[in-house]
Amino acid sequence: MNDSLEIRFVNKDIRENIFKIDIRSLKNKLEFEGEKYTLQDGNKGIYIEHQLFSFFVFEKNNLQYMVGIHKKVANSATPEILVEIANSI
């Protein structure tokens, strides 16, 4: 309970344009299987598609990050774009 922080950004004009990020301690991390990518710092991440969101999950500084985009707009946000976002964190 209360083991993560979730932040959602919703475009005021295009309600389906939702970006979210979940952050949790590695002691409470979730396990995923998916397409693997390497970040600029050498850390590995996983791209997964969920029921409503496409996510890129990675670990950095003892935290697990899940960066996601709603599937209705995911065709314009490729896995590579989510990796770029992850690289900026």
Residue pairs with C-beta under 8 A, 6 or more apart in sequence:
3 24
3 25
3 28
4 22
4 23
4 24
4 28
5 22
5 23
5 24
6 20
6 21
6 22
7 20
7 21
7 22
7 23
8 18
8 19
8 20
9 18
9 19
9 20
10 17
10 18
11 17
11 18
14 73
16 70
16 72
16 73
17 70
17 73
18 53
18 69
18 70
18 73
19 67
19 68
19 69
19 70
20 53
20 66
20 67
20 68
20 69
21 65
21 66
21 67
21 68
22 65
22 66
22 68
23 63
23 64
23 65
23 66
24 30
24 63
24 64
25 62
25 63
25 64
26 59
26 62
26 63
26 64
28 64
29 59
29 64
30 57
30 64
30 66
32 46
32 48
32 55
32 57
33 46
33 48
34 46
34 47
34 48
34 49
34 57
35 46
35 47
35 48
35 79
36 44
36 45
36 46
36 47
37 44
37 45
37 46
37 47
37 56
37 79
37 83
38 44
38 45
39 45
39 58
39 60
39 83
39 86
39 87
40 87
41 60
41 87
43 58
43 59
43 60
44 58
45 56
45 57
45 58
45 83
45 86
46 56
46 57
46 58
47 54
47 55
47 56
47 79
47 82
47 83
48 54
48 55
48 56
48 57
49 55
49 71
49 74
50 68
52 70
52 71
53 68
53 69
53 70
53 71
53 74
54 68
54 69
54 71
54 74
54 77
54 79
54 82
55 66
55 67
55 68
55 82
56 66
56 67
56 68
56 79
56 82
56 83
56 85
56 86
57 64
57 65
57 66
57 67
58 64
58 65
58 67
58 86
59 65
60 89
65 86
65 89
67 82
67 85
67 86
67 89
68 82
69 77
69 82
